Amino acid sequence: MMTFAILLLIAGLVLIVLEVLLPSGGVISVLATAALVGSIILGFMDSRSTGVTLLIIMAVVVPIMIIIGFNILPHTPIGRKITLRPELTQQAHRSAPTKSIADEDYSRLQGRIGKAVTPLRPSGIGEIDGERVSVVAQGEMIEKDTPIVVLNVEGNNIIVDEITS
């Protein structure tokens, strides 16, 4: 009985790592849980000390196996598709512009006329002086391709209203 308890424990731990590595919709988790619970039951059927020992082993080893699975994941074909590689994030960081959107001065657009590129509900994209910018409608929703005027600029918020003829 002790041999089966240990085999189920090992099977459960292997299934935990596989659950991290393979997209199974939780099927492998259910199997891992069943194997671990079966191991505990067989351990307690053998003796109380065996059952408690298996519980303590699981409390320590299960989190370690999850960590091992997540450490292996980036090196698998599936993991390479769902995680960013460090060299890519470093390249993106190096090629990113040093100027942030918070540094942009939109006060020059005050009073300018443009058009709504997308519906403004209340925010959307407007084209002002040939430049696409994020804008916020002051009043009600403004339909796409409607002429707009910049009423106010508050930091990065460009507040516009519909031009009525």
C-alpha positions in Angstrom: 0.0 0.0 0.0 2.9 2.3 0.8 4.3 1.8 -2.7 1.1 2.8 -4.4 0.9 5.9 -2.1 4.4 7.0 -3.2 3.6 6.2 -6.9 0.5 8.3 -6.7 2.5 11.1 -5.0 5.1 11.1 -7.8 2.4 10.9 -10.5 0.6 13.9 -8.9 3.8 16.0 -8.8 4.6 15.2 -12.4 1.0 16.1 -13.4 1.4 19.5 -11.6 4.4 20.3 -13.8 2.6 19.2 -16.9 -0.4 21.3 -16.0 1.8 24.4 -16.1 3.4 23.4 -19.4 0.4 22.1 -21.3 -2.8 23.9 -22.0 -5.4 21.3 -20.8 -8.3 23.4 -19.6 -7.7 22.1 -16.1 -8.1 18.4 -16.9 -4.5 17.7 -15.8 -5.1 19.7 -12.6 -8.1 17.4 -11.8 -5.9 14.3 -12.4 -3.1 15.7 -10.3 -5.5 16.5 -7.5 -7.0 13.0 -7.7 -3.5 11.4 -7.6 -2.4 13.5 -4.6 -5.7 12.9 -2.6 -5.4 9.2 -3.4 -1.8 9.2 -2.1 -3.0 10.8 1.1 -5.8 8.3 1.5 -3.5 5.4 0.9 -1.0 6.9 3.3 -3.5 7.1 6.1 -4.8 3.6 5.3 -1.2 2.4 5.9 -0.7 4.4 9.1 -1.4 7.8 10.6 2.2 8.8 10.6 2.6 7.8 6.9 -0.5 10.0 6.0 0.9 13.0 8.0 4.3 12.5 6.4 2.8 12.5 2.9 0.8 15.7 3.8 3.9 17.5 4.9 5.8 16.3 1.8 3.0 17.6 -0.4 2.9 21.0 1.4 6.6 21.5 0.7 7.0 19.9 -2.7 3.8 21.0 -4.5 4.8 24.7 -4.5 8.3 23.8 -5.5 7.0 21.8 -8.5 4.8 24.7 -9.6 7.8 27.0 -9.5 9.9 24.4 -11.5 7.1 24.3 -14.1 7.0 28.0 -14.5 10.8 28.1 -14.8 10.7 25.4 -17.5 7.8 27.1 -19.3 9.7 29.8 -21.2 12.0 27.1 -22.7 9.1 25.1 -24.3 7.6 25.8 -27.7 4.3 26.9 -26.2 6.1 29.0 -23.6 8.1 30.8 -26.2 4.8 31.8 -27.9 3.1 33.1 -24.8 6.0 34.8 -23.0 8.3 37.7 -23.9 11.9 36.9 -24.3 14.2 39.2 -22.3 16.2 40.1 -25.3 13.1 41.4 -27.1 12.0 43.5 -24.1 15.5 45.0 -23.9 15.5 45.8 -27.6 12.1 47.4 -27.3 13.3 49.4 -24.3 16.4 50.6 -26.1 14.4 51.6 -29.2 11.7 53.3 -27.3 11.6 57.1 -27.6 12.9 58.9 -24.6 10.1 61.5 -24.8 6.9 60.4 -23.2 3.4 61.5 -24.0 3.3 63.5 -20.8 6.1 65.7 -22.3 4.0 66.6 -25.3 2.7 70.2 -25.3 -0.7 70.3 -26.9 -1.4 73.9 -26.0 -0.6 74.9 -29.6 -3.8 73.2 -30.6 -6.0 75.6 -28.6 -8.7 77.1 -30.9 -7.7 74.9 -33.9 -10.3 73.2 -36.1 -10.3 69.6 -37.1 -12.6 66.6 -37.5 -13.6 63.6 -35.4 -11.8 60.5 -36.9 -13.8 58.2 -34.6 -17.1 58.8 -32.8 -16.4 60.7 -29.6 -18.3 59.0 -26.7 -17.0 61.3 -25.0 -13.4 60.4 -25.9 -11.9 59.3 -29.2 -9.5 60.3 -32.0 -9.6 63.6 -33.7 -7.5 65.0 -36.5 -6.3 68.5 -35.9 -3.8 70.2 -38.3 -3.1 66.9 -39.9 -2.2 65.3 -36.6 -4.2 62.5 -35.0 -4.7 63.1 -31.3 -6.8 61.7 -28.5 -9.6 64.1 -27.7 -12.5 64.4 -25.3 -15.9 65.9 -26.3 -17.1 68.5 -23.9 -20.8 67.9 -24.3 -22.7 65.1 -25.9 -21.4 62.4 -28.3 -19.9 63.6 -31.5 -20.3 61.5 -34.7 -17.4 60.4 -36.9 -16.2 63.0 -39.6 -17.9 65.9 -37.7 -16.0 69.2 -37.7 -14.6 69.9 -34.2 -12.9 72.8 -32.5 -10.4 72.6 -29.6 -11.9 74.5 -26.7 -9.3 73.9 -24.0 -6.1 71.9 -23.4 -5.5 70.7 -19.8 -2.2 68.8 -19.8 -2.8 65.8 -22.1 -6.6 66.3 -22.3 -7.7 68.0 -25.5 -11.3 69.1 -25.0 -13.3 69.6 -28.1 -16.8 70.5 -29.2 -18.7 70.1 -32.4 -18.8 73.0 -34.8 -22.3 74.0 -35.5 -23.0 76.1 -38.6 
